């Protein structure tokens, strides 16, 4: 393995100390992963954006269930079983699991993790719509009781497991700044906007990983991560720009391409009646003005997929649903019919720092819209600011007047029902959409455990979305990883971009 910098030298240079339970690193070898964003917090129970937190933090603090190679839920630190027609979820803890602090995993930790997350995380709160109460059965068993079945609770894996005993011993500040989990890696140090250093957990219940000493480098610019790999300064990089994949392969690097959420979309703020796109004809005009196939093929070398809503194999996939056609003449006619024969001005904000390709997509969309008379003012916001702006659009629906290029939960999400509920159900804190017929379908689908019964409900709901155009799907994400020779990593499909370094194998 390539030697980077010793952990002791890094710690001295940064003036950092590790948590009291983290021993010194045993090796000078450092495996470097370049990733495009840092966590919004070191405490997953209070994260407002698990998409950017989980790739790093899941190595330290695990969700309560894991994923297999196909992306299916499997037991992790506990097993799970539904009963009473999906209303009771019984969690049985794995024997012998300990936190990095040495504290054993018990039922009290599950309850503490749930209560802390339920109090602080709006994302987790949205999973508890049908939740009634949690109860301790014994030291190794917890029961979660729901008022009705809810298929949206478990698949997102939003409950990360933290230690009550550790919190009681060290207090809030230490708990947040020195994370302590049951994962394959232990926390050593963190420098905001620069790096995080971890070491392998020799007592990990899943077995000690191949990579012993790990350094995450936060490099938001795509070109920086690629340059690091080429220069031998990184062993693995995430979110490789689509246009770089073929060049890296030609130069001898290994790549892995995995279909994952999100779906990059044009997302409208819908509740302000004074904006042009409040009219569905205008939204359709925008849809027909954009050559999304041209974006995928011309800008991204054909790497991303394109699905009207969900992908083949997903519950509720509708093979009859087609993407909006590229038809500028129809777009101009729709604008004229809606009273905008000369077009209008529109702010276009793209989501920066999480997924590759959004800037290029926003620039292309702006050019296409200009051809039909819609003039855009293109700008970007970092993820936390964009999430705040989206929340403001929900809280103050009549004052927001922008359109976004966003990574929207849709195809390849944890479950299509969850994607619909998270993005468009009026009960969601992120929804701009209000449609009673759609809400009724989603409410029923959420409580329908059998996928054969749930599928037709999803189909009907997506057809409503297709007609109302609250969002225009442009392309479906592919997570592209690149790694040096001798490094092997194949994350599971769907779900989120992952960086579980315990799943990396190294040639001897």
N, C-alpha and C positions, 0 to 999 in steps of 0.2 A: 504493500500500500504506500502511496506517495506521502512523504512526510511534509506536513504544512508548517505548523508552529506548535511548540509544546504548550500544553494547557497551562502550565505554570507561568510561562512567558506571557501568554495572553492575559492571564489573570493579573499579573504584575503590571502589564502595560495599561490595562483598563482600570486598575485600582479597585477591583471587585473582590468580594468574598462570597463563597458559596454558603448555602444554608448549613446549619450546624450538623445535619445528618448526612451531608454529602462529603464522602472522603475524597482524597486527592486522586487524580487520574493515574491509572496504572501504566499507561503507555504514552509514548511521544507521538504516535501516529494519529492523525486527525482526518477523518472522513468529512469532506466539505460538501454541503448541499446549498446551492444558490436558489433562493425562492423569492417570489416577487412581492411579498408583503409580510409584515410582522404582525403578531397577534395584537388585537385591540386591548387585550388584558392578559395577564398570566393566570387568571382565575376563570376557567371556563363557566363556572356557575353564574358569573355576572357579565359574560360576553354579550354584546349587542349584535355581533356579527360572527357567528360560528364558522362561516365560510372562510374567513381569513384567520381565525384563531385555531381551528382544528388541525390543519396540516402539521403545525409544529407541536401544539399542546397535547395532541392525542398520543404522542410518544411518551409523555409524562403522566398525564391524567386520562385514564381510559373512560370511554362511555361504558354503560353497564352491559351492552351486548356488542358482539363483534360482527365481522363480515367474512364470508368464505370467498374463494377465488372467483365465484360467479356473481358476487355482490349480494348474496342472500344473508339474512340475519342468522347468526349462530350464537350459542352461549359464549360468554366472555368470562368476566369475573363472577358471573352468575348465569343460571339457566332460567328460562321463562316458560310459563304455561298458562293459557287462557282457559277459563271454565265459565259456567253459567251464561252460555251464549255470548261470550266475549266481554262480560261485565266484570269479571274478576281476573286479575293478572297476578299470578303467584311467582315470586322471585326467590330462587334458592341459591345461596352463595356457595361459591367454590371453596372447598376446604383448603386451608393452608396459605391463603393469599395474604400478603402483608404489604403495607405502604412502605415507601422508601424510608420513612422515619422509624420503621420497625413496628409500628402499631398494626395489630391484626385487623383485617376487614371483618366487620360485624354488621348485623342488621341496623344498628344505630347509625352507621355511616350512610347507609342507603336512605334512611329517613332524613338524616341531616342534609344530605346532598339534595334530596327532593325539596325539602322545605326552604333551603337557602336559594335554590334555583327558582322555585315558584315565586319567591318574594321579589327577586331581582331581575329575572330575565323575561322580557316580554315575548320572546320567541317561545320559550318553554310555557309561559302562561297560555299562549294560543293553543298549545297541545292539551290543555286541561279543561277544555270546555265541558266535557262530560265526566270529569273526574269528581269523585265524592270524598274519599278519604284514603289514607294510608295507615296500615296497622302492622305492628310487630307481632309475628306469630311466635318466633323463638329467636335465639341468638343468630341463627343462620337462615332465617326465612322471613320474608316480608310479603304482605298482601296489599295490592292496590285495587281499590273498588271504584267502579265507574257507574254512573246512573244509567248509562246505556253503552253498548259497544262503540268503540272508536278506533278505526283503523289508522288514524293519524298519529297515535301516541308513540308507538315503538319504533317504526322504521327510520325516522330521522335521527335516532340515537342522541337526543338532545340532553339526556341526563348523564353528566359526567360524575364520576364517583370520587369524592374527597373525604378526608378523615376528620371526624368530629373530635377525636382525642387530640389530634395535632392542633386543630383550631382552638380548643379549650386551653391547650398548653401555651401556645405562642401568641394568640390574639390576632385581630383582623389585619394589621399592617404586615406582619411577618407572613401570615397565611397567604396573602395576595402576592407579596414580592418574592417569596421563595416557595414555589409550587411543589406539592408533595402528592404523588399519586401511587398507583399500583402498576404503572406502565413499564415497558421494556427499557426506558432510559430515565436516569435521575438528573435533576437540574443541577448545574454547576454555576453558571453566570449568565447575565443578560445585559446587553448594552442597547438601549433603544435606538432604532433606525440603523443598527449596525449588525449585531450578531447575537446568537444564543449558543451556549456551549453545554453539551450534555455528555453523560457517560453511561455505558451499558449497566443495567441492573443485573448483577449476577444471580440474584434470587428471584428473577421474574418467573411467574408461574407458567409462562409459555415457553421457557427456555431462553438462555442467554443468546442475544443476537450475534451475528457475524461481525457487524461493525461495533467496535468497542468505544471509540471516542468520536464524538459527533459535533460538528459545528454548522449551524444554520447561518448563512449570510443573507441579509435582506437587501436585495438588489431589485429595485422597482423597474428599472429600464431593461427591456428585453435584450437590447444589444449588449448590456453589461454582463448579463448571465451567460450569453453565448460566448462572449469574449473570455470569460473566466474559464469555461470548459475548454476552449481551444488553447488557452495559455497554460493549462494544467493546474489552474487555481481552484477548480471545483471538480468533484468526482461525479456529481449528479446535478442536473438543473431541471427545474419545473417550468411549466408553461412556456415551452419553446415556441417562438413565433412560427406560424404555419409555413411561411415562406422559407424558413431556415431548415426545415426537416430534411429535405432532399439533399441540401448542401452538406449538412452534417453527416448524413449517411454516406455520401460520396467520399467524405474525408476520413471515414473509418470509425466514426462514433456510432454507438448503438442507440436506437430510438425505440420507444414504446408509445403506442397510440391507443387511448382508451376513451370510449364514448361515455361522457359524464354530463351532468347538469352543469351549466345552465343553457337556456336557449337565448341567444342574443336577439333582442327585439326592439322595435319602436314602441315605447310605452307612453300612453297619453295620460295627462291629468284630466280627468273626465268630469269633475263635479262643478267646474266653473262655467256657468251658462253663457258667459260673455266672450269665450274664445272660439275661433272658427271651428276647431276640431271637436267641439261639443256636438256638432252635427255629424251623424254617421256617414253622410255622403262625403264629407271632407276626409274622414278617416279612411274610407275606401279609396278616395282619390290619392292619398298618400301611399296606400298599399300598392296601387297599380302604377304609381310613378317610379317605384324602386325595382331595379333589376337585381334581385338578390342572388339569382344564379350567376350573374356576372360578377358579383362581389366574391362569391365562393370560388369560382373558377379563376377569375382574373387576378384577384388580390391574394387568395389563400391557397392556390395550387390544388384546389379540389379537396382539401383535407376535411373541413367541417361537413357534417351532414345537413340535409334540409328536409324537415317534416312539417306538415301543415299544423299539427299539434303534437301528438305523441308518436313514438317510434314503434316499428313492428316488434311484437312480442310483449309490449306493455299492456296492462289491463286497460281496456277502452280504446285501443288503437282502431282507427276508422280508416280503412283503406280507400273509401270513397271520397274522403276529404282531400282537397287539393290546395296547394299554395296559391295565393293571389297571383294572377298573371301580370307580367310586365306589359303595360298598355298605356303609354303616355297620352294617346288621344282620348281614351276613356277617362283618364285622370282629369284632363282639362275639361271634359264635358261634365263630369261630376262636380268639379269646382264651380263651373258656371251655373249648374242647376242649384247649387247651394248658395249662390249669390256672391261668388268670389271669382268672376271671370278674369280678373287681373292678379289673382293670387293674394298673398298676405305675408306678413313678417312673422317669424316664429323662433323663439329661443330653442336651441337643440343642445342638450347637456349630455355628455357621455361619462360613463362610470369609469374612473381611472384607478388602476393599481391592483386589479384582481385577476382579470382575464386578458389574454392577448387578443389583439384584433379589434378592440372597440374604437380606438381612435381612427383607424383606417376605415372602419365601417361608418362612423359618423361623418367623416369627410366625404365618402362616396355617397352617402344618403343626401348630404347637403347639395352635392352636384346634381344628383337626379332630381331632387325637389326643385332646384332652381330652373330646370328645363320646363316645368309646368307652372312657374310663376310663384312658387313658395320660396321666399328668401329666409335663410336661417342665420342665426347668430350662434356659431358653434363654440362651446366652452366645455370644460371638464370639472369634475369634483372628485376628490378622493373618497374612498368608500364610506368612512364615517360621516363625512359631510353630505354625501349623496343620500345615505340612509336617513339623516336628519331632515333633509329637504323632502324626501318621500313621506316621512312622518308628518311634516308640516302640511303637505298636500292633503293628507287624510284628516288632520285636525282642523285645517282651515281651507276647506274644499273650494270655497268661492273666490279665493284670492290668488291661487296658484295658476300660472299661465305659461308653463313650459312643457316641452316634450323631451323624453329621454331616450338614449340608446343604452339599454340596460341588460344585464345578465339575469333573465327572468326564469324562475322555476317553471319548467314545463317538461319537455321530453327528457328522459333519462334521470328524472328526479327519484326520490325514495319510493314514491308511489304516485301514480297520476292523480288519485283522489286528493292527496296532500298538496300536490302542485296547484290544483284548482282551488282548494280551500285557502292556501296561503296567499295566492296572488289575486284572486277575484271574488272570493266569498265576502260579502259585506261585513261579516263578523271579524275578518282579519284586520289587524292594525295596519297592514300595508296595502289594503285594497282601495282602489279608486272607483271600483265598479259597483253599480247597484242595479240588480235585476232579480225580481222576486221569483220568477220561474227558475232561473239559474240557481239561486240560493236554495230553493226547495229540493232540487236535484242533488246538490252537493250535501245538504243536510242528510238526505237519505243515503247517499253513497258512503258518507263518513261512518254510518252505523251499520253498513252492510259488510259482513265479514267475508262471505262467499264471493270470490272474484268473478265467478260466472254470472252472478246476479248483479254485482257492482258494475261490471263492464258496460252493459247497455246504458246505465245511468251516466257514466262518464262520456259515452258517445253522444248522448243527447245534450249534455251540458257543453261539450266542445263545439257542437254545431251552433248553439246559441252564441258562443264566443265568436265563431267564424263569421256569423252574420252581423254581430254588433261591432266587431273590430275594436275592442278595448286595447288590443295589443297586436302588433304585426310580427310574426315570427320570421326572422331573417336567416339565421343559420344556427345549427345545433353544435354545441361545443365538443371538441375532441381535446382531451388532455394529452399533450405531447411531452414526453420526457426524453432527455438525452443524457447519455452516460459514457464515461470512458471505458476503454477495453478492460474486461475483467469484472465489471460491475453488472449485476442482473437485477432488474426490478420490473415486475408486471402487476400493477395494482388491479383490483377488481373493477369491473365496469359499473356504470351508473353512479349514483350518489354524488359525492363531492370529490374534487381533486384531493388526492391523498399523498402524504409523505411519511408513511409508516416505515421507518428505516429498519425496523426489526424484520421486515419482509425482504430486505435487500440481501442478496447472497454475493459472496466475493470468491473469485478463483483463488486457489492457493498460490 
